[in-house]
Amino acid sequence: MAGSNQIHLGFIVFTFFLLCLDPTPIRAEGSGAGHKIEFEYKAGTKKGPEHWGDLKKEWKTCKNGKAQSPIDLRDGIATKVNSSLEHFKISYKPTKAIMKNEGHAIAVVWDGDAGSISINGKEYNLRQCHWHSPSEHSINGKRYDVELHMVHRAKNNSDVAVVGFLYKIGQPNPFISKVRKAIASMIDVQKEVHLGVIDPRKMKKAKIGFQDPKKRQIKKASSKFYRYSGSFTTPPCSEGVTWTINKQVHTVSISQVKLLQQAVFDFAEMNARPVQPLNGREVKLHGSSFVNLKN
């Protein structure tokens, strides 16, 4: 019995010694082990972006689609449009929300009526938002550090509209600062966290849209946005998505970018799909007024 205890004690000491030699932290199960990874972002891997369309027959659009997202938004090919209130209106309101680690992205999902947007008179209800790092869309060939997608669905639940905001390194984003603990609690773990009441208007710290028409005031650069028809940027890459990308670039801190990258599973730390061919699609650059304004 004494010999057995000595062997057991020796094994514990030896194991502790090995752990001290390797300072790498033990990853949670969500980092890959026990979680089925259906697609990856790293080019050159078997499940990388260039192979998404071959992984499942339901994902063939990722390979064969002619209106895929993201794209490079170039002012040289964009048609300038003098916008009116009918082109884009936002009517968000606070409601309860939860945060989810979906493996490939950190998402905020509203549980109830969080309001809507109106595009050319058609209404789309806000469902959720999520982050990509680096940005998926680029402007004039430049990719930024983070992109926020606010996802909306029409009442028929089939038509989708996504509003995107781009961020570069600078001052911290106030909303990410507010939910930092929630994000940190789900690093590499597929879980949900109740956030309480979240006002979507505070998600982006951006002034996209238009002033109250009764005030007869016109917004300047912050009212510029790109509009085009594209797809989801993850499998199944379904097309027919109406994209609205704010031209104004906002800021996020380096630590916030790192947190978003650490929280998702290892395969999605850089969760941006490569830019896709335009294939002759029309891109419009909307602005409340282009008089004496530079792109």
Phi and psi in degrees as a GROMACS rama.xvg file:
@    title "Ramachandran Plot"
@    xaxis  label "Phi"
@    yaxis  label "Psi"
@TYPE xy
-63.4863  -41.3514  ALA-2
-61.687  -37.9773  GLY-3
-64.5381  -41.4539  SER-4
-65.3045  -37.2957  ASN-5
-65.3067  -40.99  GLN-6
-62.6175  -43.0477  ILE-7
-63.3908  -43.7589  HIS-8
-64.6211  -38.8884  LEU-9
-63.618  -38.1318  GLY-10
-63.8237  -41.0416  PHE-11
-63.7563  -44.6733  ILE-12
-62.8554  -42.8957  VAL-13
-63.5041  -41.8515  PHE-14
-63.0765  -43.1383  THR-15
-61.5627  -39.0091  PHE-16
-62.009  -42.7712  PHE-17
-64.4777  -39.9998  LEU-18
-65.1533  -35.1706  LEU-19
-68.1642  -29.9937  CYS-20
-71.3582  -29.8277  LEU-21
-109.538  103.671  ASP-22
-79.4915  -2.94384  PRO-23
-66.1534  124.899  THR-24
-66.8822  148.793  PRO-25
-73.626  124.741  ILE-26
-78.4525  149.171  ARG-27
-69.8888  165.409  ALA-28
-59.2524  -31.9234  GLU-29
-65.0979  -12.9338  GLY-30
-68.8667  -8.493  SER-31
155.025  -45.8208  GLY-32
-64.4063  126.968  ALA-33
80.6221  -2.50863  GLY-34
-120.985  124.244  HIS-35
-74.7915  116.831  LYS-36
-92.9516  112.268  ILE-37
-87.1982  -28.1604  GLU-38
-150.375  159.85  PHE-39
-129.369  168.717  GLU-40
-104.282  -20.6716  TYR-41
-74.881  125.14  LYS-42
-65.812  145.061  ALA-43
92.0506  -8.22346  GLY-44
-89.9792  163.316  THR-45
-63.2667  -26.9593  LYS-46
-113.029  20.4511  LYS-47
-70.0019  171.45  GLY-48
-53.4251  -35.2623  PRO-49
-70.6275  -11.5689  GLU-50
-112.859  0.346557  HIS-51
-53.2692  -41.8618  TRP-52
-69.4661  -12.8146  GLY-53
-99.7457  -11.0895  ASP-54
-75.1971  -34.6204  LEU-55
-144.39  147.516  LYS-56
-64.9851  -28.7981  LYS-57
-70.8852  -12.6453  GLU-58
-103.814  13.122  TRP-59
-60.6518  -24.96  LYS-60
-62.819  -28.5542  THR-61
-59.3365  -26.3482  CYS-62
-101.536  -40.1914  LYS-63
-99.457  -11.614  ASN-64
-63.7406  146.864  GLY-65
-109.029  1.6907  LYS-66
-134.219  59.4219  ALA-67
-92.6131  157.995  GLN-68
-124.651  153.35  SER-69
-84.1403  174.311  PRO-70
-134.622  168.763  ILE-71
-88.8023  120.682  ASP-72
-90.7287  104.806  LEU-73
-109.431  129.666  ARG-74
-62.0137  -28.8789  ASP-75
-65.9439  -24.1099  GLY-76
-107.387  -7.1057  ILE-77
-83.2302  135.24  ALA-78
-84.813  124.08  THR-79
-76.1049  134.71  LYS-80
-127.395  125.815  VAL-81
-77.7933  106.693  ASN-82
-82.0429  155.361  SER-83
-124.001  178.522  SER-84
-59.5757  -25.5011  LEU-85
-71.5605  -22.49  GLU-86
-71.565  -36.0261  HIS-87
-162.237  118.786  PHE-88
-132.194  144.305  LYS-89
-118.765  131.905  ILE-90
-136.025  72.238  SER-91
-89.0859  158.807  TYR-92
-152.26  152.255  LYS-93
-67.0598  142.367  PRO-94
-161.332  168.914  THR-95
-66.4391  145.726  LYS-96
-145.338  159.102  ALA-97
-124.919  154.566  ILE-98
-106.13  136.705  MET-99
-126.184  140.416  LYS-100
-94.9278  105.368  ASN-101
-89.7207  11.0946  GLU-102
90.2962  -58.1135  GLY-103
-94.09  -9.8471  HIS-104
-163.619  153.782  ALA-105
-93.6118  126.966  ILE-106
-126.735  149.444  ALA-107
-111.554  122.808  VAL-108
-116.445  125.68  VAL-109
-85.305  133.433  TRP-110
-102.337  81.3965  ASP-111
135.235  -163.833  GLY-112
-86.8318  106.367  ASP-113
-100.492  11.2235  ALA-114
95.8898  -164.588  GLY-115
-156.589  173.991  SER-116
-122.79  159.073  ILE-117
-125.26  124.303  SER-118
-119.246  114.944  ILE-119
51.2301  38.36  ASN-120
88.5287  -6.68522  GLY-121
-97.6285  133.14  LYS-122
-95.173  137.251  GLU-123
-128.932  127.853  TYR-124
-86.2916  137.279  ASN-125
-71.13  129.181  LEU-126
-110.888  -50.7984  ARG-127
-160.173  171.342  GLN-128
-140.711  159.549  CYS-129
-156.485  165.751  HIS-130
-114.151  147.942  TRP-131
-124.284  142.028  HIS-132
-142.91  121.287  SER-133
-70.9225  -174.903  PRO-134
-64.7053  152.99  SER-135
-87.8595  -47.8758  GLU-136
-79.7413  150.591  HIS-137
-121.917  156.307  SER-138
-118.668  119.256  ILE-139
52.5061  41.89  ASN-140
85.1451  -3.41767  GLY-141
-104.381  126.094  LYS-142
-96.718  141.808  ARG-143
-104  -173.369  TYR-144
-84.7017  -31.4492  ASP-145
-146.301  149.364  VAL-146
-133.808  129.158  GLU-147
-101.105  128.105  LEU-148
-110.161  123.858  HIS-149
-106.422  113.946  MET-150
-99.0824  130.039  VAL-151
-127.487  149.176  HIS-152
-128.734  143.229  ARG-153
-72.5319  168.591  ALA-154
-61.5541  -26.1835  LYS-155
-76.9705  -3.68488  ASN-156
67.5124  7.00555  ASN-157
-109.297  -42.151  SER-158
-76.1671  133.929  ASP-159
-123.031  141.385  VAL-160
-132.185  130.458  ALA-161
-119.478  131.529  VAL-162
-106.418  126.75  VAL-163
-115.243  143.72  GLY-164
-128.293  135.862  PHE-165
-104.756  147.58  LEU-166
-134.587  141.895  TYR-167
-118.508  165.025  LYS-168
-64.7228  131.532  ILE-169
178.179  -133.782  GLY-170
-67.8987  147.227  GLN-171
-60.0353  148.157  PRO-172
-79.1749  123.745  ASN-173
-58.2892  -39.1533  PRO-174
-69.4518  -43.5628  PHE-175
-61.6469  -36.5438  ILE-176
-61.1859  -39.0066  SER-177
-65.7836  -36.5175  LYS-178
-106.893  18.1487  VAL-179
-56.2315  -44.7017  ARG-180
-63.3031  -38.3085  LYS-181
-64.3587  -43.0904  ALA-182
-64.4983  -44.75  ILE-183
-63.1293  -28.8457  ALA-184
-73.2367  -13.6863  SER-185
-117.173  23.3264  MET-186
-59.785  118.9  ILE-187
61.9824  17.6385  ASP-188
-125.982  127.484  VAL-189
-81.3479  101.093  GLN-190
-150.32  176.748  LYS-191
-125.829  147.814  GLU-192
-132.56  127.367  VAL-193
-76.4618  127.098  HIS-194
-99.5489  -11.1278  LEU-195
82.2235  -152.179  GLY-196
-81.6669  125.677  VAL-197
-121.479  129.366  ILE-198
-91.5973  112.476  ASP-199
-57.9151  -25.3098  PRO-200
-66.7262  -18.43  ARG-201
-98.4707  1.71559  LYS-202
-68.2227  -41.3506  MET-203
-104.401  -23.6092  LYS-204
51.2564  51.9089  LYS-205
-138.722  149.547  ALA-206
-111.194  71.129  LYS-207
-99.7255  137.424  ILE-208
126.759  -149.77  GLY-209
-142.242  156.796  PHE-210
-71.3214  163.792  GLN-211
-56.6895  121.531  ASP-212
-60.7803  -23.6694  PRO-213
-66.9093  -26.6216  LYS-214
-82.1451  -14.5863  LYS-215
52.9627  43.0514  ARG-216
-109.364  143.45  GLN-217
-111.886  127.634  ILE-218
-76.4944  157.353  LYS-219
-102.646  -120.488  LYS-220
-58.281  -35.4719  ALA-221
-66.7426  -12.4993  SER-222
-92.7062  2.04299  SER-223
-83.148  133.848  LYS-224
-150.027  149.206  PHE-225
-89.9726  145.573  TYR-226
-135.523  130.917  ARG-227
-157.871  167.312  TYR-228
-100.831  124.993  SER-229
-142.645  -138.767  GLY-230
-143.815  175.753  SER-231
-66.2337  149.7  PHE-232
-96.9798  7.33239  THR-233
-128.752  157.04  THR-234
-55.1125  139.027  PRO-235
-88.757  12.5062  PRO-236
59.7709  33.7934  CYS-237
-58.4717  139.007  SER-238
-94.9069  177.914  GLU-239
89.6075  14.6122  GLY-240
-87.5412  129.256  VAL-241
-87.7821  117.318  THR-242
-102.584  136.15  TRP-243
-128.329  114.811  THR-244
-114.818  121.204  ILE-245
-67.5606  130.315  ASN-246
-72.6452  -30.7559  LYS-247
-71.8  131.12  GLN-248
-99.9254  131.002  VAL-249
-104.617  -171.894  HIS-250
-121.895  155.201  THR-251
-147.968  148.833  VAL-252
-83.752  161.166  SER-253
-60.5154  -42.5187  ILE-254
-64.614  -32.6808  SER-255
-69.9036  -39.0541  GLN-256
-62.1627  -45.8925  VAL-257
-62.2603  -38.2793  LYS-258
-62.9314  -45.7772  LEU-259
-61.7652  -37.2195  LEU-260
-73.3075  -34.7467  GLN-261
-73.5564  -32.1586  GLN-262
-69.0009  -38.9883  ALA-263
-72.4662  169.405  VAL-264
-68.963  159.16  PHE-265
-53.46  -37.3447  ASP-266
-69.7152  -12.0788  PHE-267
-121.38  20.8193  ALA-268
-59.6928  -33.9679  GLU-269
-114.723  86.4513  MET-270
-99.9488  49.7763  ASN-271
-114.901  125.95  ALA-272
-72.982  143.923  ARG-273
-60.1795  153.431  PRO-274
-62.0312  138.979  VAL-275
-104.833  157.917  GLN-276
-62.702  144.523  PRO-277
-73.3661  -36.2919  LEU-278
54.0909  42.3439  ASN-279
77.0501  6.50064  GLY-280
-67.7345  151.405  ARG-281
-84.9223  132.587  GLU-282
-117.392  128.656  VAL-283
-111.55  138.602  LYS-284
-108.578  103.671  LEU-285
-85.1789  144.486  HIS-286
-152.212  143.704  GLY-287
-65.6491  -26.9676  SER-288
-165.184  130.152  SER-289
-101.655  6.57971  PHE-290
-72.3896  123.941  VAL-291
58.1064  23.9689  ASN-292
-114.429  137.671  LEU-293
-97.5743  149.047  LYS-294
